[in-house]
Amino acid sequence: MKREVILYCADMCSDCQKLKDYMQAQGIEYELRDIQENPAHADEVLEKTGKLGVPYLIIDGEWVRGYDLDKPFSEEFARSLFLV
């Protein structure tokens, strides 16, 4: 089953870049919404999550934090984001 995935990120964010690399390596298709290029995307994240941190994703309509609090990026965490 194909999932609808939207990734909110910023070029300056290392976790964002690692998550994008992971998703591309896994063949996960997604729509990219860069909060630096389009401030309206940052407003969406703030409005829906109460935070300005990225990466954030919308997976099949559900907002999901794309980073593990206080921990460096890991593929294990990234995999957990996409478990059905």
MODELLER restraints for C-alpha pairs under 7 A, 6 or more apart:
rsr = mdl.restraints
at = mdl.atoms
rsr.add(forms.Gaussian(group=physical.xy_distance, feature=features.Distance(at['CA:3:A'], at['CA:59:A']), mean=6.90, stdev=0.5))
rsr.add(forms.Gaussian(group=physical.xy_distance, feature=features.Distance(at['CA:3:A'], at['CA:60:A']), mean=5.97, stdev=0.5))
rsr.add(forms.Gaussian(group=physical.xy_distance, feature=features.Distance(at['CA:4:A'], at['CA:30:A']), mean=6.97, stdev=0.5))
rsr.add(forms.Gaussian(group=physical.xy_distance, feature=features.Distance(at['CA:4:A'], at['CA:59:A']), mean=5.77, stdev=0.5))
rsr.add(forms.Gaussian(group=physical.xy_distance, feature=features.Distance(at['CA:4:A'], at['CA:60:A']), mean=4.93, stdev=0.5))
rsr.add(forms.Gaussian(group=physical.xy_distance, feature=features.Distance(at['CA:5:A'], at['CA:29:A']), mean=6.93, stdev=0.5))
rsr.add(forms.Gaussian(group=physical.xy_distance, feature=features.Distance(at['CA:5:A'], at['CA:30:A']), mean=4.75, stdev=0.5))
rsr.add(forms.Gaussian(group=physical.xy_distance, feature=features.Distance(at['CA:5:A'], at['CA:31:A']), mean=6.36, stdev=0.5))
rsr.add(forms.Gaussian(group=physical.xy_distance, feature=features.Distance(at['CA:5:A'], at['CA:57:A']), mean=6.80, stdev=0.5))
rsr.add(forms.Gaussian(group=physical.xy_distance, feature=features.Distance(at['CA:5:A'], at['CA:58:A']), mean=5.63, stdev=0.5))
rsr.add(forms.Gaussian(group=physical.xy_distance, feature=features.Distance(at['CA:5:A'], at['CA:59:A']), mean=4.65, stdev=0.5))
rsr.add(forms.Gaussian(group=physical.xy_distance, feature=features.Distance(at['CA:5:A'], at['CA:60:A']), mean=6.38, stdev=0.5))
rsr.add(forms.Gaussian(group=physical.xy_distance, feature=features.Distance(at['CA:6:A'], at['CA:30:A']), mean=5.34, stdev=0.5))
rsr.add(forms.Gaussian(group=physical.xy_distance, feature=features.Distance(at['CA:6:A'], at['CA:31:A']), mean=4.63, stdev=0.5))
rsr.add(forms.Gaussian(group=physical.xy_distance, feature=features.Distance(at['CA:6:A'], at['CA:32:A']), mean=6.01, stdev=0.5))
rsr.add(forms.Gaussian(group=physical.xy_distance, feature=features.Distance(at['CA:6:A'], at['CA:57:A']), mean=5.42, stdev=0.5))
rsr.add(forms.Gaussian(group=physical.xy_distance, feature=features.Distance(at['CA:6:A'], at['CA:58:A']), mean=5.04, stdev=0.5))
rsr.add(forms.Gaussian(group=physical.xy_distance, feature=features.Distance(at['CA:6:A'], at['CA:59:A']), mean=6.64, stdev=0.5))
rsr.add(forms.Gaussian(group=physical.xy_distance, feature=features.Distance(at['CA:7:A'], at['CA:30:A']), mean=6.59, stdev=0.5))
rsr.add(forms.Gaussian(group=physical.xy_distance, feature=features.Distance(at['CA:7:A'], at['CA:31:A']), mean=6.08, stdev=0.5))
rsr.add(forms.Gaussian(group=physical.xy_distance, feature=features.Distance(at['CA:7:A'], at['CA:32:A']), mean=5.02, stdev=0.5))
rsr.add(forms.Gaussian(group=physical.xy_distance, feature=features.Distance(at['CA:7:A'], at['CA:33:A']), mean=5.92, stdev=0.5))
rsr.add(forms.Gaussian(group=physical.xy_distance, feature=features.Distance(at['CA:7:A'], at['CA:55:A']), mean=6.92, stdev=0.5))
rsr.add(forms.Gaussian(group=physical.xy_distance, feature=features.Distance(at['CA:7:A'], at['CA:56:A']), mean=6.06, stdev=0.5))
rsr.add(forms.Gaussian(group=physical.xy_distance, feature=features.Distance(at['CA:7:A'], at['CA:57:A']), mean=4.56, stdev=0.5))
rsr.add(forms.Gaussian(group=physical.xy_distance, feature=features.Distance(at['CA:7:A'], at['CA:58:A']), mean=6.69, stdev=0.5))
rsr.add(forms.Gaussian(group=physical.xy_distance, feature=features.Distance(at['CA:8:A'], at['CA:32:A']), mean=6.25, stdev=0.5))
rsr.add(forms.Gaussian(group=physical.xy_distance, feature=features.Distance(at['CA:8:A'], at['CA:33:A']), mean=4.73, stdev=0.5))
rsr.add(forms.Gaussian(group=physical.xy_distance, feature=features.Distance(at['CA:8:A'], at['CA:34:A']), mean=5.77, stdev=0.5))
rsr.add(forms.Gaussian(group=physical.xy_distance, feature=features.Distance(at['CA:8:A'], at['CA:35:A']), mean=6.65, stdev=0.5))
rsr.add(forms.Gaussian(group=physical.xy_distance, feature=features.Distance(at['CA:8:A'], at['CA:54:A']), mean=6.44, stdev=0.5))
rsr.add(forms.Gaussian(group=physical.xy_distance, feature=features.Distance(at['CA:8:A'], at['CA:55:A']), mean=5.56, stdev=0.5))
rsr.add(forms.Gaussian(group=physical.xy_distance, feature=features.Distance(at['CA:8:A'], at['CA:56:A']), mean=5.15, stdev=0.5))
rsr.add(forms.Gaussian(group=physical.xy_distance, feature=features.Distance(at['CA:8:A'], at['CA:57:A']), mean=5.92, stdev=0.5))
rsr.add(forms.Gaussian(group=physical.xy_distance, feature=features.Distance(at['CA:9:A'], at['CA:16:A']), mean=5.55, stdev=0.5))
rsr.add(forms.Gaussian(group=physical.xy_distance, feature=features.Distance(at['CA:9:A'], at['CA:33:A']), mean=6.36, stdev=0.5))
rsr.add(forms.Gaussian(group=physical.xy_distance, feature=features.Distance(at['CA:9:A'], at['CA:34:A']), mean=5.00, stdev=0.5))
rsr.add(forms.Gaussian(group=physical.xy_distance, feature=features.Distance(at['CA:9:A'], at['CA:35:A']), mean=6.02, stdev=0.5))
rsr.add(forms.Gaussian(group=physical.xy_distance, feature=features.Distance(at['CA:9:A'], at['CA:54:A']), mean=5.35, stdev=0.5))
rsr.add(forms.Gaussian(group=physical.xy_distance, feature=features.Distance(at['CA:9:A'], at['CA:55:A']), mean=4.86, stdev=0.5))
rsr.add(forms.Gaussian(group=physical.xy_distance, feature=features.Distance(at['CA:9:A'], at['CA:56:A']), mean=6.89, stdev=0.5))
rsr.add(forms.Gaussian(group=physical.xy_distance, feature=features.Distance(at['CA:10:A'], at['CA:16:A']), mean=6.62, stdev=0.5))
rsr.add(forms.Gaussian(group=physical.xy_distance, feature=features.Distance(at['CA:10:A'], at['CA:34:A']), mean=5.22, stdev=0.5))
rsr.add(forms.Gaussian(group=physical.xy_distance, feature=features.Distance(at['CA:10:A'], at['CA:35:A']), mean=5.66, stdev=0.5))
rsr.add(forms.Gaussian(group=physical.xy_distance, feature=features.Distance(at['CA:10:A'], at['CA:36:A']), mean=5.77, stdev=0.5))
rsr.add(forms.Gaussian(group=physical.xy_distance, feature=features.Distance(at['CA:15:A'], at['CA:55:A']), mean=6.91, stdev=0.5))
rsr.add(forms.Gaussian(group=physical.xy_distance, feature=features.Distance(at['CA:15:A'], at['CA:67:A']), mean=6.94, stdev=0.5))
rsr.add(forms.Gaussian(group=physical.xy_distance, feature=features.Distance(at['CA:15:A'], at['CA:73:A']), mean=5.86, stdev=0.5))
rsr.add(forms.Gaussian(group=physical.xy_distance, feature=features.Distance(at['CA:16:A'], at['CA:54:A']), mean=6.83, stdev=0.5))
rsr.add(forms.Gaussian(group=physical.xy_distance, feature=features.Distance(at['CA:16:A'], at['CA:55:A']), mean=5.22, stdev=0.5))
rsr.add(forms.Gaussian(group=physical.xy_distance, feature=features.Distance(at['CA:19:A'], at['CA:78:A']), mean=6.85, stdev=0.5))
rsr.add(forms.Gaussian(group=physical.xy_distance, feature=features.Distance(at['CA:33:A'], at['CA:41:A']), mean=6.36, stdev=0.5))
rsr.add(forms.Gaussian(group=physical.xy_distance, feature=features.Distance(at['CA:34:A'], at['CA:41:A']), mean=6.83, stdev=0.5))
rsr.add(forms.Gaussian(group=physical.xy_distance, feature=features.Distance(at['CA:35:A'], at['CA:41:A']), mean=5.08, stdev=0.5))
rsr.add(forms.Gaussian(group=physical.xy_distance, feature=features.Distance(at['CA:35:A'], at['CA:42:A']), mean=4.76, stdev=0.5))
rsr.add(forms.Gaussian(group=physical.xy_distance, feature=features.Distance(at['CA:42:A'], at['CA:52:A']), mean=6.69, stdev=0.5))
rsr.add(forms.Gaussian(group=physical.xy_distance, feature=features.Distance(at['CA:45:A'], at['CA:51:A']), mean=6.68, stdev=0.5))
rsr.add(forms.Gaussian(group=physical.xy_distance, feature=features.Distance(at['CA:45:A'], at['CA:52:A']), mean=6.30, stdev=0.5))
rsr.add(forms.Gaussian(group=physical.xy_distance, feature=features.Distance(at['CA:46:A'], at['CA:52:A']), mean=5.33, stdev=0.5))
rsr.add(forms.Gaussian(group=physical.xy_distance, feature=features.Distance(at['CA:54:A'], at['CA:66:A']), mean=6.99, stdev=0.5))
rsr.add(forms.Gaussian(group=physical.xy_distance, feature=features.Distance(at['CA:55:A'], at['CA:65:A']), mean=6.69, stdev=0.5))
rsr.add(forms.Gaussian(group=physical.xy_distance, feature=features.Distance(at['CA:55:A'], at['CA:66:A']), mean=4.84, stdev=0.5))
rsr.add(forms.Gaussian(group=physical.xy_distance, feature=features.Distance(at['CA:55:A'], at['CA:67:A']), mean=6.32, stdev=0.5))
rsr.add(forms.Gaussian(group=physical.xy_distance, feature=features.Distance(at['CA:56:A'], at['CA:64:A']), mean=5.88, stdev=0.5))
rsr.add(forms.Gaussian(group=physical.xy_distance, feature=features.Distance(at['CA:56:A'], at['CA:65:A']), mean=4.72, stdev=0.5))
rsr.add(forms.Gaussian(group=physical.xy_distance, feature=features.Distance(at['CA:56:A'], at['CA:66:A']), mean=4.78, stdev=0.5))
rsr.add(forms.Gaussian(group=physical.xy_distance, feature=features.Distance(at['CA:57:A'], at['CA:63:A']), mean=5.77, stdev=0.5))
rsr.add(forms.Gaussian(group=physical.xy_distance, feature=features.Distance(at['CA:57:A'], at['CA:64:A']), mean=5.14, stdev=0.5))
rsr.add(forms.Gaussian(group=physical.xy_distance, feature=features.Distance(at['CA:57:A'], at['CA:65:A']), mean=6.35, stdev=0.5))
rsr.add(forms.Gaussian(group=physical.xy_distance, feature=features.Distance(at['CA:57:A'], at['CA:66:A']), mean=6.18, stdev=0.5))
rsr.add(forms.Gaussian(group=physical.xy_distance, feature=features.Distance(at['CA:58:A'], at['CA:64:A']), mean=5.98, stdev=0.5))
rsr.add(forms.Gaussian(group=physical.xy_distance, feature=features.Distance(at['CA:67:A'], at['CA:73:A']), mean=6.81, stdev=0.5))
